[in-house]
Structure formats: structure tokens, C-alpha cells
Amino acid sequence: MMEDLLVVKGLETQFFTYGGIVEALDGVNFTIRRGEVFGLVGESGCGKSVTALSILGLVPPPGKVVSGEIIMDGENLLEKSEKEMQKIRGSKISIIFQDPTSSLNPLFKIGYQVAEPLIYHEHYKEKKALQEALQVLKDTGIGDPEEKIKNYPHELSGGMRQRAMIAMALACRPDLLIADEPTTNLDVTIERQIINLMHILQKEYGTSILLITHNLGVVAEMADRVGIMYAGNIVELTDVHTIFHNPKHPYTIKLQKAIPSATSVGQELEEIQGAVPRLINPPTGCRFHPRCDHATSVCSKVKPREVEIGTEHMVACHLYG
Amino acid sequence: MRADFVKTRYGLLKRRTKPMIKEFGLTFYVIRKSPLAVAGGIVVIIFLFMAVFGKYVAPHDPYETDIANRFKSPSLEHLCGTDKLGRDVFSRLLHGARYSLKVGIVVLVIATPLGIILGGVAGLLGGWFDELIMRITDIFLAFPYLLLAMAFCAALGPSLDNAMVAISLVWWPLYTRLIRGQALSVRENAYIEAARSMGEGRMTIILRHLLPNCLSPVLVTFTLDLGAIVLATAALSFLGFGAQPPLPEWGRMISDGRIYMFQAWWVPTFPGLAIALTVLGFNLLGDGIRDALDPKLRRVIEVEAK
């Protein structure tokens, strides 16, 4: 078994708004192992991005991590000072955001922006950092990298910018790369290329990836293990094969049925009734029970425990508890 | 050997500055396209020329009195006539430009950096610091700026130097507001968060990512404000809070000459025209620069230029 890189235990993040406390994360547990791709899947607003930001210590106010542990290399990231976190961000953990168009500063050339983390974290001289940046950009398969490093962001297309973002995130060879919906804003052909690229780079650089997405197709393509997230909880966590072929949690099952596929032309897609609950006043007990076909009286009262129902297969549902 | 070194250095310099020069060239081209902006630019250049060289080209000593020749109407000898003490109005105008420019520069040197730093920090950090800074600017902005400047001047004692301080004191809140507004919109850009996620510190983010992206409206306001500051200085001097006689400050000249309006119209009129033209020139140039920096309009003209 592979070594654990990052362990998240009982992570609770809340937003203290005027309207009340929003419990964005309600005790999230998962582990990312060295060299694997861990997929975190869920609908919009279920807490995927908040999880990523919590790991980086960048939850925007009025949000706050209220309890839990995030352990990397034997140290709890939540106990670190802002200064210490700044050293970790970009060098040990880095992130790619979903919007490549605005993630690059319009005033600096691509080469410099990719080189910046090296100057910042590795204290490279500008010249050496730029050479290294060129190398990383070459690895991302950007066409004509010698020319591209002299370009400004607005001179590149969306796919190229996302490649530049990936280069920037990987420049310092981080142990963990968080990819927050890396392909959401790209069209399918570019999406394909970016996924392939991330796969190749992940093998080459030995980086673990936390892949955040709402696209099960991307997960099937890339992830080794998958956590299904619903309203601030991980409801099912197992390897990618089991998620697709033997899902157990009612939400996972419904999510599968909602995917359009090329083989089911003409059939109606099933939708999941209702919407993700507002987390300012979440449903009691199991947060999925108002939308669940199998809900019983216990579901609205008691929060389900996370149960191991097989090897490496965790489900949080009363049906299995 | 040495020549080689110089040559490569020069080549490097040229390579580095070339895109910058191209950029300036393009901006300049856009400005040149607008006749009004060009007119503004010419007026501003004349003003700057007067301010820098006026002292040396003035035909007469601006302080030299000649009671025998008082209230002479404009002639070749005295282009703008003479005032109540027989001083040459034209020479006084040339000298006066220097004071207006000096006030403009001093005010911008004090007010702009203050406004930029406070506004930038307030905009990025938010929270109580933002509240504090914004409430202070509110207090300043609650009074008409001229009134407040007059109050400061009255407290400090009337002189041109104190007028500069007074105007600076009422000017910085405008920049703070402007930059804060910009910072609020710029900080929502993903590259700020990206910079943070790359482990950059707060100061680095403010200086490298936030402020540079806030600066183009400042450049425009800067130009427009130079005109407004010239006007404010003149107003303060006119009211007796700024420059004291016999300093040939434009506002002061109008103030001193206004009672002779009907017997010697040239005494107050020429300084008045000088102020009006200078302010107009800065405004037209400022508009031109704004258009030149507007990315939409710019794209069109860039294509044209190629």
C-alpha cells in the first residue's frame, strides 16, 4: 500500500455570515496517498472548493476552519502560522483554479509568472528561474515555448493559459497538486488534452493530485480513488472502479443515473429531485434524507456513521449501518 | 573588448525596451488620433514650457514697478499691458506658471502615494482597517474641498507653501477612494487568489499584483487633477489664502486686478485666460489618455495602426 501523503480528519469549516452560521464542511475525512489521484466529486455548493481552500489555509473570511486536522508529513497544517503556510503554498501544495483566463496577472509575461514561485520559494536567480520555467512549460507541451514565455496572458488561448497555470503550479515540484475543476471552462477537445497532460505530468513528477470536479467522466478518466461529497460530507469513498460498478450510497447511485451516455440515446435521464440544501440550516440527521428514496424515520434524526462495508469502501448511510 | 561589452549591453537594453517603446508609441498614436487631445497636449506643453523657461524668456522683471507706465493697455512693448504698479503682466504670467506647476507637482507627490497606499491596503485587507480609512476619507469628503482647504490655510497662515499643504490634505481622500474601488474589483480576480495560493505574502501581492493593475485610472485622474489643482491654487490665492503679493501667482493677479476690471480689463483677464486654458488643456489631455487606455477603443485603433 502506498504511503499517506495528506490525512484530513473531521474537518469542519463554517462561514459566519449575518444570516447565521453556514456549515460548509461537516466533518470531512479522507486520505490522499503518495502518487495517487484522489477525485472529489459533488454538485455545486457541496463544499468541494472549501475543502481545497481549507487545506491551503485560504478560506476567505467570514469562513473559518473550526475543527479537525489536516496532517501532512506528520504536521498539522491547521496549527501552522500564516508565514509557515506561505512557505508550503506553491512549494509543497499548489492549486490550479478553474478559470485560466483570469488566473494569470495580465501585466506580467508568462515566463516570469511561471518562474515566480521558483524565485519565491527556491530563491533562484531570475535567469535560472526563467530557464527552469521554460523547461516546465516544455513539459506541458505548450507549442513554441521559447516564444510563449515572452507573451502576455491575453495573447494566449484558454487551453494554453491553463497549461501555463499547470506549469506555474508544478514549477516547484509540489507533493500535492489541487486541481479545482481544471477543465470546467475548456471545451471538450482541450479538456481531453489537459487531462492527458495532467496524467503524464503526475507520473513524471510523482505528484499526488486532489482532483475536484462535478464531472464524473473526468473522474473515471483520471482518479484512482473517489470521494463523493454531498452537502459538506463525504458520503461514499472508494476506488474508482467500485464507484462506477458497485456504488452503495443512494446519492452515488442517483448521480450515476443522471449522467448522459452515448449508449443510452433516446432514454430519459433521471434527475435527482430537489436541490442541494442550504447549509445555513441543513436537514437534521442525514443531510441527504429529504431527497432520498430509501429514507426512513431514523434518517431524519441520526447522522449516519461512516461504515467500512468492504476493503477500502466507506459509506455513510443508515442502510448499511 | 570594451566596445563589445557596450554593444551587447546596448543590444540587451534595446531588446528589453523595444516592446515598451512600441507600447508608448501606440498610446501616443491613439492620442494623436484625437484632435482635441492634441490641442490639450499642445496647451499643456506650452504651460510646461512657460513654467520651466518662462523665467528666462520673460521680457521684463515681474517685480519691477514703473508707476509712470501704470495701466498701459496691451502693446508690443507690454504684450498683456501693465498693472497698477506698472509691472508687465505678460512677464508676471510667465513667472506665475512656475508656481502653478510647483503646487500641482507637490500636491500629487504628497497626495497620490498616500492615496494609493492607503486605498490599496484598505481595498485588499478590508475589515476594520478599511472601515477606519474610509470613514476618515468620508469626513474629508463631507466638506467642499475648497472650503476645507481654506480652513487649513486659515489655520496654517496664508502663504503659497501652506496652500500646497492644504490642498494636499484635501486631495488624498479622492485617490484613496479611487484606488480602493479599483482594488476591490481587482482583488476579486483569480490571479490574486492564485498568487496567494503560490505562497506569496500580503505585501508582495499588494505591490506586485494589486497596485499595478489599479494604476491606469490613476494616470487619467492624475492628468485631470493637475488642471483642478491649478484651479484650486488660483482660487485659494484669489481669496487671499494662498500666494501673497507681490508673488506673480495667477489667482493672486486676478484678485489684485479685479477692482480695475473696467478701467484696465487686461489686468485680471489675461491671468484668468491663462488659468482657463491650462485647466482646459489638462482636461482635454486627460480625456485623450483615458481613451487611449480604454482597451476596447484601443484594439480598434491598434488594428488600424497595423
Chai-1 contact restraints between the chains, C-beta under 6 A:
chainA,res_idxA,chainB,res_idxB,connection_type,confidence,min_distance_angstrom,max_distance_angstrom,comment,restraint_id
A,L56,B,S197,contact,1.0,0.0,6.0,A-B,restraint_1
A,L58,B,R196,contact,1.0,0.0,6.0,A-B,restraint_2
A,Q86,B,G199,contact,1.0,0.0,6.0,A-B,restraint_3
A,Q86,B,G201,contact,1.0,0.0,6.0,A-B,restraint_4
A,R89,B,S197,contact,1.0,0.0,6.0,A-B,restraint_5
A,R89,B,G199,contact,1.0,0.0,6.0,A-B,restraint_6
A,G90,B,M198,contact,1.0,0.0,6.0,A-B,restraint_7
A,G90,B,G199,contact,1.0,0.0,6.0,A-B,restraint_8
A,I95,B,S197,contact,1.0,0.0,6.0,A-B,restraint_9
A,F97,B,A190,contact,1.0,0.0,6.0,A-B,restraint_10
A,D99,B,A190,contact,1.0,0.0,6.0,A-B,restraint_11
A,S102,B,N189,contact,1.0,0.0,6.0,A-B,restraint_12
A,S102,B,A190,contact,1.0,0.0,6.0,A-B,restraint_13
A,S103,B,A190,contact,1.0,0.0,6.0,A-B,restraint_14
A,S103,B,Y191,contact,1.0,0.0,6.0,A-B,restraint_15
A,S103,B,A194,contact,1.0,0.0,6.0,A-B,restraint_16
A,L104,B,Y191,contact,1.0,0.0,6.0,A-B,restraint_17
A,N105,B,Y191,contact,1.0,0.0,6.0,A-B,restraint_18
A,N105,B,H209,contact,1.0,0.0,6.0,A-B,restraint_19
A,L107,B,P212,contact,1.0,0.0,6.0,A-B,restraint_20
A,P117,B,M198,contact,1.0,0.0,6.0,A-B,restraint_21
